[in-house]
Amino acid sequence: MRIIGIDPGYAIVGVGVIEYKNSRFTTLDYGAITTQANTDFSYRLRVIYEDFTQIVNQYKPDAIAIEKLFFTTNQKTAIDVAQARGIILLVASQNNIPCYEYTPLQVKQSVVGYGKAVKNQVIEMTTKLLNLSKRPKPDDVADALAIAICHAHTAPSLMNYKNLNKYR
């Protein structure tokens, strides 16, 4: 199963591309889609759209795993991130790729085994699980890889759940 993990944003979109086969991870690529501050917001969204479309076309994933938004303070930031996230979902839909959303708690539980793990623990475990020679940077990229790992661990349960429900 080929998975693209996404940590959504509008300045930095963390992207991690992994393959999960026979309970083994292979890291195919990771990095960030970045947009310049003080640039027209609609142009920033276009950059995200074009760059993510290129990544999807290059890697042809079976699934996209994206962090579910959770904001408690800055509503303007939340709205802008939600718009950038919408661009990611649009590209997925245009390419008929299923999207799965995970909360930070679910990602931490899946990667570290503890839902209240700190960011450093998640990054360290992500680095080990993917057998990376160094910690992925920036943190948004590490988060994207962790989200992809979470989906790899969760997908078999989702498939079984869907299969069970089709007989009910």
N, CA and C of each residue as an Amber inpcrd file, in Angstrom:
protein
   504
   0.8460000  -1.1690000   0.0000000   0.0000000   0.0000000   0.0000000
   0.8980000   1.2410000   0.0000000   0.6710000   2.1190000  -0.9340000
   1.4200000   3.3720000  -1.0160000   0.5650000   4.4780000  -0.4090000
   1.1600000   5.2180000   0.5340000   0.4350000   6.2300000   1.3050000
   1.1770000   7.5510000   1.2420000   0.4180000   8.6190000   1.0240000
   0.9690000   9.9630000   1.1930000   0.3810000  10.5210000   2.4770000
   1.2490000  10.8590000   3.4210000   0.8340000  11.5110000   4.6580000
   0.9640000  13.0110000   4.4920000  -0.0090000  13.7430000   5.0190000
  -0.0410000  15.2010000   4.8770000  -0.2510000  15.8620000   6.2310000
   0.6330000  16.8160000   6.5340000   0.4120000  17.7310000   7.6490000
   0.0310000  19.0590000   7.0040000  -1.2670000  19.4060000   7.0150000
  -1.7140000  20.5600000   6.2360000  -1.2830000  21.8970000   6.8210000
  -1.0990000  22.8430000   5.9370000  -0.7660000  24.2150000   6.2950000
  -0.8220000  25.0470000   5.0350000  -0.5700000  26.3310000   5.1650000
  -0.5240000  27.1570000   3.9560000   0.8560000  27.7590000   3.7480000
   1.6740000  27.8280000   4.7820000   3.0730000  28.2400000   4.6190000
   3.9260000  27.0040000   4.3560000   3.6460000  25.9520000   5.1130000
   4.3550000  24.6790000   4.9530000   3.3340000  23.5460000   4.9770000
   3.3510000  22.7330000   3.9310000   2.5590000  21.5060000   3.9040000
   3.5720000  20.3680000   4.0060000   3.5460000  19.6600000   5.1290000
   4.4300000  18.5070000   5.2730000   3.9130000  17.3490000   4.4350000
   4.8160000  16.6780000   3.7180000   4.4430000  15.5730000   2.8460000
   5.3960000  14.4050000   3.1130000   4.8240000  13.2200000   3.2980000
   5.6250000  12.0120000   3.4550000   5.0230000  10.9010000   2.6200000
   5.8440000  10.2620000   1.8100000   5.3710000   9.1890000   0.9430000
   6.0510000   7.8900000   1.3790000   5.2160000   6.9320000   1.7840000
   5.7570000   5.6450000   2.2260000   5.0340000   4.5020000   1.5300000
   5.6660000   3.3540000   1.5890000   5.0140000   2.1340000   1.1340000
   5.0190000   1.1830000   2.3210000   3.9210000   0.4850000   2.4910000
   3.7800000  -0.4610000   3.5950000   3.3710000  -1.7920000   3.0070000
   4.2870000  -2.7530000   3.1010000   4.0380000  -4.0650000   2.5160000
   4.6250000  -5.1280000   3.4350000   3.8330000  -6.1560000   3.7190000
   4.2860000  -7.2480000   4.5920000   4.8190000  -6.7290000   5.9190000
   4.1190000  -5.7830000   6.4910000   4.4720000  -5.1720000   7.7850000
   5.8170000  -4.4580000   7.7730000   6.2700000  -4.0450000   6.6040000
   7.5380000  -3.3080000   6.4890000   7.3050000  -1.9740000   5.7910000
   8.0230000  -0.9870000   6.2940000   7.9410000   0.3520000   5.7280000
   9.0950000   0.6000000   4.7650000   8.7860000   1.2780000   3.6710000
   9.8040000   1.8040000   2.7730000   9.4820000   3.2770000   2.5780000
  10.4440000   4.1230000   2.8490000  10.2450000   5.5570000   2.6520000
  10.5960000   5.8840000   1.2110000   9.6310000   6.4290000   0.4870000
   9.8530000   6.7700000  -0.9150000  10.3110000   8.2150000  -1.0810000
   9.7570000   9.1020000  -0.2700000  10.1150000  10.5190000  -0.3810000
   9.4980000  11.2760000   0.7810000  10.0640000  12.4110000   1.0940000
   9.4470000  13.3200000   2.0520000  10.0140000  14.7110000   1.8580000
   9.2180000  15.6790000   2.2610000   9.6180000  17.0720000   2.1110000
   8.4510000  17.9770000   2.4130000   8.5300000  19.1880000   1.9040000
   7.4900000  20.1640000   2.1950000   7.1470000  20.9720000   0.9510000
   5.8880000  21.2820000   0.8470000   5.4320000  22.2680000  -0.1230000
   5.4250000  23.5790000   0.6560000   6.1590000  24.5670000   0.1730000
   6.2310000  25.8320000   0.8910000   5.7140000  26.9740000   0.0200000
   5.1220000  27.9440000   0.6910000   4.6700000  29.1530000   0.0050000
   5.2520000  30.3530000   0.7360000   5.4460000  31.4050000   0.0110000
   6.0790000  32.6080000   0.5550000   5.0780000  33.4820000   1.3030000
   5.5050000  33.9610000   2.4570000   4.6940000  34.9330000   3.2040000
   4.5870000  36.2010000   2.3540000   3.6170000  37.0040000   2.6530000
   3.3850000  38.2660000   1.9410000   3.0910000  38.0610000   0.4590000
   2.5830000  36.8790000   0.1270000   2.1430000  36.5800000  -1.2300000
   0.6250000  36.4740000  -1.1920000  -0.0190000  36.8480000  -2.2750000
  -1.4700000  36.7430000  -2.3570000  -1.9060000  35.3350000  -1.9550000
  -2.8890000  35.2460000  -1.0710000  -3.2920000  33.9450000  -0.5310000
  -3.7880000  32.9980000  -1.6180000  -4.5160000  33.5190000  -2.5950000
  -5.0020000  32.6490000  -3.6670000  -3.8430000  32.0690000  -4.4680000
  -2.7670000  32.8190000  -4.6000000  -1.5790000  32.2950000  -5.2880000
  -0.9340000  31.1830000  -4.4570000  -0.9120000  31.3610000  -3.1420000
  -0.3460000  30.3290000  -2.2670000  -1.1270000  29.0240000  -2.4130000
  -2.4550000  29.1370000  -2.4840000  -3.2890000  27.9480000  -2.6730000
  -3.0040000  27.2920000  -4.0270000  -2.7670000  28.0960000  -5.0360000
  -2.4430000  27.5490000  -6.3570000  -1.1240000  26.7890000  -6.3340000
  -0.1380000  27.3060000  -5.6260000   1.1540000  26.6220000  -5.4950000
   0.9500000  25.2650000  -4.8270000   0.1560000  25.2300000  -3.7720000
  -0.1270000  23.9690000  -3.0770000  -0.8200000  22.9970000  -4.0340000
  -1.7990000  23.4960000  -4.7660000  -2.5260000  22.6630000  -5.7190000
  -1.5780000  22.0720000  -6.7660000  -0.7800000  22.9090000  -7.3870000
   0.1120000  22.4510000  -8.4610000   1.1800000  21.4920000  -7.9450000
   1.7930000  21.8350000  -6.8170000   2.8520000  20.9760000  -6.2730000
   2.3020000  19.6370000  -5.7990000   1.1380000  19.6630000  -5.1340000
   0.5740000  18.4020000  -4.6470000   0.0840000  17.5340000  -5.8020000
  -0.4690000  18.1570000  -6.8330000  -0.8790000  17.4070000  -8.0230000
   0.3230000  16.6840000  -8.6260000   1.4420000  17.3630000  -8.6840000
   2.6660000  16.7500000  -9.2240000   3.1090000  15.5500000  -8.3660000
   3.0360000  15.6830000  -7.0580000   3.4260000  14.5900000  -6.1530000
   2.4970000  13.3930000  -6.3460000   1.1990000  13.6520000  -6.4200000
   0.2250000  12.5750000  -6.6140000   0.4710000  11.8710000  -7.9500000
   0.7160000  12.6440000  -8.9890000   0.9830000  12.0530000 -10.3030000
   2.2710000  11.2370000 -10.3140000   3.2520000  11.6790000  -9.5610000
   4.5270000  10.9580000  -9.5160000   4.4180000   9.6480000  -8.7390000
   3.7450000   9.6660000  -7.5840000   3.7530000   8.5020000  -6.6980000
   2.5070000   7.6250000  -6.7810000   1.4250000   8.1280000  -7.3530000
   0.1970000   7.3510000  -7.5320000  -0.1720000   6.5470000  -6.2770000
  -0.4990000   7.2550000  -5.1950000  -0.7790000   6.5680000  -3.9250000
  -2.1040000   5.8140000  -3.9300000  -2.1840000   4.8350000  -3.0370000
  -3.4320000   4.1160000  -2.8000000  -4.3220000   4.8750000  -1.8230000
  -3.6940000   5.7160000  -0.9940000  -4.4440000   6.4630000   0.0210000
  -3.6880000   7.7230000   0.3940000  -4.4540000   8.6960000   0.8550000
  -3.8780000   9.9130000   1.4260000  -4.3700000   9.9910000   2.8660000
  -3.4330000  10.1770000   3.7730000  -3.7560000  10.3220000   5.1900000
  -3.4320000  11.7610000   5.5750000  -4.3800000  12.4180000   6.1890000
  -4.2170000  13.8410000   6.4970000  -4.6200000  14.1040000   7.9400000
  -3.9240000  15.0520000   8.5540000  -4.2580000  15.3880000   9.9310000
  -5.5860000  16.1270000   9.9830000  -6.4200000  15.6950000  10.9090000
  -7.7050000  16.3540000  11.1480000  -7.4240000  17.6640000  11.8720000
  -8.0650000  18.7290000  11.4570000  -7.8060000  20.0360000  12.0610000
  -8.4300000  20.1460000  13.4380000  -7.6780000  20.7640000  14.3210000
  -8.1670000  21.0280000  15.6730000  -7.5340000  22.3290000  16.1300000
  -8.3190000  23.3850000  16.1850000  -7.8120000  24.6880000  16.6140000
  -8.6770000  25.2080000  17.7430000  -8.0280000  25.8010000  18.7190000
  -8.7840000  26.3700000  19.8290000  -8.5850000  27.8720000  19.9390000
  -7.5530000  28.4150000  19.3140000  -7.2720000  29.8310000  19.5370000
  -7.4650000  30.6880000  18.2900000  -6.5470000  30.6530000  17.3640000
  -6.5300000  31.5800000  16.2420000  -7.4680000  31.1350000  15.1200000
  -8.6360000  31.7550000  15.0380000  -9.6320000  31.3520000  14.0460000
  -9.2110000  31.6990000  12.6260000  -8.4830000  32.7950000  12.4240000
  -8.0430000  33.1590000  11.0710000  -7.0730000  32.1100000  10.5510000
  -6.1380000  31.7050000  11.3750000  -5.2050000  30.6570000  10.9720000
  -5.9590000  29.3760000  10.6550000  -6.9340000  29.0320000  11.4920000
  -7.7170000  27.8110000  11.2700000  -8.4250000  27.8560000   9.9250000
  -8.9880000  28.9800000   9.5740000  -9.6960000  29.0990000   8.2990000
  -8.7180000  28.9780000   7.1360000  -7.5690000  29.6260000   7.2350000
  -6.5770000  29.5510000   6.1590000  -6.0310000  28.1370000   5.9980000
  -5.7520000  27.4660000   7.0980000  -5.2750000  26.0800000   7.0270000
  -6.3640000  25.1850000   6.4440000  -7.6010000  25.4350000   6.8250000
  -8.7160000  24.6490000   6.2970000  -8.8320000  24.8150000   4.7810000
  -8.5840000  26.0180000   4.2830000  -8.6220000  26.2280000   2.8360000
  -7.4990000  25.4530000   2.1400000  -6.3110000  25.4840000   2.7060000
  -5.1940000  24.7250000   2.1310000  -5.4890000  23.2320000   2.1890000
  -6.0860000  22.8000000   3.2720000  -6.4650000  21.3980000   3.4270000
  -7.4940000  21.0030000   2.3740000  -8.4060000  21.9210000   2.0820000
  -9.4000000  21.6840000   1.0430000  -8.7560000  21.4570000  -0.3160000
  -7.6770000  22.1480000  -0.5850000  -6.9430000  21.9560000  -1.8440000
  -6.4070000  20.5250000  -1.9180000  -5.8640000  20.0310000  -0.8220000
  -5.3360000  18.6580000  -0.7730000  -6.4690000  17.6620000  -1.0390000
  -7.6080000  17.8800000  -0.3840000  -8.7540000  16.9860000  -0.5690000
  -9.2800000  17.0440000  -2.0040000  -9.2430000  18.2180000  -2.6100000
  -9.6710000  18.3650000  -3.9970000  -8.7830000  17.5380000  -4.9290000
  -7.4800000  17.6530000  -4.7580000  -6.5490000  16.8860000  -5.6040000
  -6.8000000  15.3910000  -5.4260000  -7.0050000  14.9610000  -4.1920000
  -7.2920000  13.5450000  -3.9350000  -8.5630000  13.1240000  -4.6580000
  -9.6040000  13.9260000  -4.5500000 -10.8740000  13.6070000  -5.1890000
 -10.7370000  13.5690000  -6.7150000 -10.0330000  14.5250000  -7.2690000
  -9.8350000  14.5640000  -8.7230000  -9.1210000  13.3200000  -9.2360000
  -8.3160000  12.7000000  -8.3670000  -7.5470000  11.5250000  -8.7550000
  -8.1230000  10.2270000  -8.1890000  -9.3420000  10.3130000  -7.6300000
 -10.0330000   9.1400000  -7.0690000  -9.2030000   8.3980000  -6.0270000
  -8.5480000   9.1580000  -5.1790000  -7.7320000   8.5720000  -4.1160000
  -8.4740000   8.7740000  -2.7990000  -8.7290000   7.7010000  -2.0630000
  -9.4170000   7.8710000  -0.7850000  -8.5550000   8.6230000   0.2280000
  -9.2320000   9.4710000   1.0120000  -8.5600000  10.2430000   2.0670000
  -9.0310000   9.7630000   3.4320000  -8.1000000   9.7220000   4.3560000
  -8.3970000   9.3020000   5.7250000  -7.8560000  10.3700000   6.6590000
  -8.6520000  10.7290000   7.6510000  -8.2870000  11.7810000   8.5900000
  -7.9420000  11.1800000   9.9480000  -6.8950000  11.7230000  10.5530000
  -6.4680000  11.2480000  11.8680000  -6.1900000  12.4340000  12.7760000
  -6.6140000  12.3080000  14.0170000  -6.3380000  13.3410000  15.0080000
  -4.9020000  13.1770000  15.5020000  -4.3190000  14.2360000  16.0630000
  -2.9840000  14.1050000  16.6380000  -2.9130000  12.9830000  17.6910000
  -3.9690000  12.8260000  18.4760000  -4.0210000  11.7610000  19.4810000
  -3.9120000  10.3800000  18.8210000  -4.6400000  10.1680000  17.7270000
  -4.5820000   8.8840000  17.0220000  -3.1830000   8.6280000  16.4530000
  -2.5700000   9.6690000  15.9150000  -1.2290000   9.5230000  15.3380000
  -0.2320000   9.1570000  16.4360000  -0.2710000   9.8640000  17.5460000
   0.6510000   9.5750000  18.6560000   0.4510000   8.1530000  19.1770000
  -0.7970000   7.7580000  19.3280000  -1.1090000   6.4050000  19.8100000
  -0.5530000   5.3520000  18.8580000  -0.7240000   5.5790000  17.5740000
  -0.3020000   4.6160000  16.5710000   1.2210000   4.5260000  16.4380000
   1.8860000   5.6630000  16.4940000   3.3350000   5.6980000  16.2620000
   4.1280000   5.4020000  17.5290000   3.7030000   5.9810000  18.6440000
   4.4660000   5.8470000  19.8920000   3.8460000   4.8240000  20.8380000
   2.5210000   4.6320000  20.7190000   1.8350000   3.7350000  21.6310000
   1.2640000   4.4550000  22.8250000   1.3510000   5.7950000  22.7940000
   0.8750000   6.6070000  23.9080000   0.2900000   7.8880000  23.3330000
  -0.9920000   8.1240000  23.5410000  -1.6990000   9.2510000  22.9490000
  -1.2700000  10.6210000  23.4300000  -0.5400000  10.6680000  24.5440000
  -0.0890000  11.9630000  25.0490000   1.4210000  12.1350000  24.8830000
   1.9880000  11.4040000  23.9340000   3.4200000  11.5120000  23.6630000
   3.7530000  12.9420000  23.2200000   4.9720000  13.3600000  23.5060000
   5.4170000  14.6880000  23.0740000   5.9940000  14.5890000  21.6670000
   6.0740000  15.7320000  20.9990000   6.5090000  15.7870000  19.6070000
   7.8510000  15.0800000  19.3970000   8.7880000  15.2800000  20.3020000
  10.1120000  14.6480000  20.1840000  10.0090000  13.1230000  20.1390000
   9.1310000  12.5640000  20.9550000   8.9460000  11.1040000  20.9580000
   8.3870000  10.6220000  19.6290000   7.4460000  11.3730000  19.0600000
   6.8440000  11.0040000  17.7760000   7.8970000  11.0670000  16.6780000
   8.6940000  12.1220000  16.6760000   9.7310000  12.2680000  15.6470000
  10.7670000  11.1530000  15.7760000  11.1730000  10.8580000  16.9900000
  12.1760000   9.8070000  17.2160000  11.6510000   8.4420000  16.7560000
  10.4250000   8.1410000  17.1100000   9.8370000   6.8520000  16.7330000
   9.6160000   6.7720000  15.2240000   9.1970000   7.8610000  14.6120000
   9.0200000   7.9140000  13.1570000  10.3530000   7.6370000  12.4630000
  11.4030000   8.2600000  12.9450000  12.7420000   8.0660000  12.3850000
  13.1540000   6.6010000  12.4840000  12.8710000   5.9690000  13.6120000
  13.2310000   4.5550000  13.8070000  12.3790000   3.6240000  12.9550000
  11.0650000   3.8410000  12.9570000  10.1670000   2.9640000  12.1980000
  10.4720000   2.9900000  10.7050000  10.8760000   4.1610000  10.2060000
  11.1570000   4.2950000   8.7830000  12.6400000   4.0880000   8.4520000
  13.4230000   3.7790000   9.4770000  14.8480000   3.5130000   9.3080000
  15.5550000   4.6700000   8.5890000  15.2500000   5.8790000   9.0200000
  15.8670000   7.0620000   8.4260000  17.2120000   7.3340000   9.1000000
  18.1450000   7.8350000   8.3510000  19.4760000   8.0990000   8.9070000
  19.4940000   9.3340000   9.8000000  18.5510000  10.2590000   9.5790000
  18.4560000  11.4440000  10.4330000  17.0000000  11.8530000  10.5750000
  16.7600000  12.6690000  11.5750000  15.3990000  13.1280000  11.8450000
  14.8970000  14.0100000  10.7080000  13.6850000  13.7560000  10.2190000
  13.1490000  14.5990000   9.1500000  12.8580000  16.0090000   9.6560000
  13.1730000  16.9900000   8.8370000  12.9360000  18.3860000   9.1890000
  12.2490000  19.0670000   8.0290000  11.4530000  20.0720000   8.2530000
  10.9920000  20.5880000   9.5430000  10.0000000  19.6270000  10.2020000
   9.5040000  20.0040000  11.3540000   8.5800000  19.1560000  12.1070000
   7.3420000  18.7800000  11.3000000   6.9030000  19.6580000  10.4010000
   5.7240000  19.3820000   9.5750000   5.9470000  18.1320000   8.7170000
   7.1690000  17.9440000   8.2550000   7.5080000  16.7730000   7.4350000
   7.4980000  15.5140000   8.2980000   8.0710000  15.6090000   9.4810000
   8.0530000  14.4750000  10.4120000   6.6100000  14.1120000  10.7650000
   5.7800000  15.1150000  10.9630000   4.3610000  14.8710000  11.2670000
   3.6700000  14.1640000  10.1050000   3.9720000  14.5840000   8.8730000
   3.3650000  13.9520000   7.6950000   3.7490000  12.4760000   7.6150000
   5.0020000  12.1630000   7.8770000   5.4440000  10.7640000   7.8670000
   4.7440000   9.9730000   8.9710000   4.5920000  10.5910000  10.1430000
   3.9050000   9.9250000  11.2610000   2.4380000   9.6570000  10.9120000
   1.8110000  10.5860000  10.2150000   0.4090000  10.4040000   9.7970000
   0.3110000   9.2430000   8.8100000   1.2810000   9.1340000   7.9050000
   1.2980000   8.0130000   6.9540000   1.4750000   6.6870000   7.6950000
   2.3480000   6.6600000   8.6890000   2.5460000   5.4500000   9.5060000
   1.2430000   5.0860000  10.2130000   0.5830000   6.0930000  10.7640000
  -0.6930000   5.8670000  11.4490000  -1.6860000   5.1920000  10.5050000
  -1.7590000   5.6660000   9.2760000  -2.6890000   5.0540000   8.3350000
  -2.2790000   3.6140000   8.0160000  -1.0040000   3.3800000   7.8520000
  -0.5390000   2.0150000   7.5680000  -0.9550000   1.0600000   8.6850000
  -0.8570000   1.5300000   9.9220000  -1.2440000   0.6990000  11.0590000
  -2.7560000   0.5550000  11.1820000  -3.4980000   1.5570000  10.7300000
  -4.9440000   1.5980000  10.8930000  -5.7060000   1.0030000   9.7170000
  -5.1660000   1.0930000   8.5280000  -5.8720000   0.6840000   7.3080000
  -6.4210000  -0.7400000   7.3550000  -5.6540000  -1.7240000   7.8230000
  -6.2370000  -3.0750000   7.8590000  -7.5120000  -3.1480000   8.6940000
  -7.5690000  -2.4310000   9.7900000  -8.7790000  -2.4020000  10.6150000
  -9.9180000  -1.7270000   9.8740000  -9.6130000  -0.6440000   9.1510000
 -10.6450000   0.0470000   8.3710000 -11.1980000  -0.8690000   7.2880000
 -10.3260000  -1.6280000   6.6300000 -10.7560000  -2.5340000   5.5670000
 -11.6540000  -3.6280000   6.1490000 -11.2550000  -4.1920000   7.2770000
 -12.0640000  -5.2340000   7.9110000 -13.4220000  -4.6830000   8.3270000
 -13.4420000  -3.4580000   8.8610000 -14.6800000  -2.8330000   9.2950000
 -15.6280000  -2.6430000   8.1040000 -15.0860000  -2.1400000   6.9810000
 -15.9120000  -1.9350000   5.7820000 -16.4360000  -3.2710000   5.2650000
 -15.6100000  -4.3030000   5.2720000 -16.0310000  -5.6090000   4.7940000
 -17.1100000  -6.2290000   5.6790000 -16.9770000  -6.0630000   6.9820000
 -17.9860000  -6.5800000   7.9050000 -19.3280000  -5.8910000   7.6720000
 -19.2850000  -4.5720000   7.4990000 -20.5240000  -3.8130000   7.3680000
 -21.2410000  -4.0630000   6.0510000 -20.5400000  -4.5160000   5.0400000
 -21.2410000  -4.7450000   3.7760000 -22.1330000  -5.9670000   3.8340000
 -21.9630000  -6.8170000   4.8470000 -22.8120000  -7.9960000   5.0000000
 -23.9540000  -7.7730000   5.9750000 -24.0610000  -6.5880000   6.5190000
 -25.1220000  -6.3010000   7.4940000 -26.3130000  -5.6890000   6.8340000
